[in-house]
Amino acid sequence: MKKSVVIIAIALGFSFTTLNATNKLEALTTTYEATFKSPVNPFCMSIVKGDFDTVKKLIELGSDVNQVSNGLTPAMYAAKYNRLDILKLLVEKGAKLNKKSDKGMTAAKYAKLSNAKDTLAYIKSLDS
């Protein structure tokens, strides 16, 4: 008789634990919210990689030097990743360095935060 009572108590304990875990799981899944970033366009990806020839070719084919990709302009990507030669090309082709990102930062701010000394010095030289 004692064995039966102990087995029933254990079985009830497991069922309550399972019930409680299921309720917690439902609470977690109902409050979960997924956010996705859009991918970076090929023009800006070639800037990130430092592929000067591809960037130049894409500009010749009509890529907009001020088009925003994932919240940043091409000049912001060039400044952030210290791509000085690409940044000079973008400025030559009409890139606006004072434009702000979705986070309210300019190319100079991205260069400063990334410790991209070459691009930051170039941007500052244009301001003076």
Residue pairs with C-beta under 8 A, 6 or more apart in sequence:
37 70
38 69
38 70
39 70
40 48
40 69
40 70
40 77
41 67
41 69
41 70
42 58
43 55
43 58
43 63
43 67
43 69
43 74
44 69
44 70
44 72
44 74
44 77
46 54
46 55
46 58
47 55
47 74
47 77
47 78
47 81
47 83
47 86
48 77
48 81
48 83
50 81
50 83
50 86
52 83
52 85
52 86
52 89
55 74
55 86
55 89
55 90
56 89
59 65
59 89
59 93
65 73
65 74
65 75
65 90
65 93
65 94
65 95
66 73
66 74
66 75
66 94
66 95
66 96
66 99
67 73
67 74
68 101
69 77
71 101
71 102
71 103
72 80
72 101
72 102
72 110
73 95
73 96
73 99
73 101
73 107
74 90
74 95
75 87
75 90
75 91
75 95
75 96
75 97
75 99
75 107
76 101
76 105
76 106
76 107
76 110
77 83
78 84
78 86
78 87
78 90
78 107
78 119
79 87
79 97
79 107
79 108
79 110
79 111
79 114
79 116
79 119
79 120
79 123
80 107
80 110
80 111
80 113
80 114
80 116
81 114
81 116
82 111
82 114
82 116
82 117
82 118
82 119
83 119
84 118
84 119
84 122
87 95
87 107
87 119
87 122
87 123
88 122
91 97
91 126
97 106
97 107
97 108
97 123
97 126
98 106
99 106
99 107
100 106
101 110
105 113
107 119
107 123
108 120
108 123
108 124
110 116
111 119
111 120
111 123
112 120
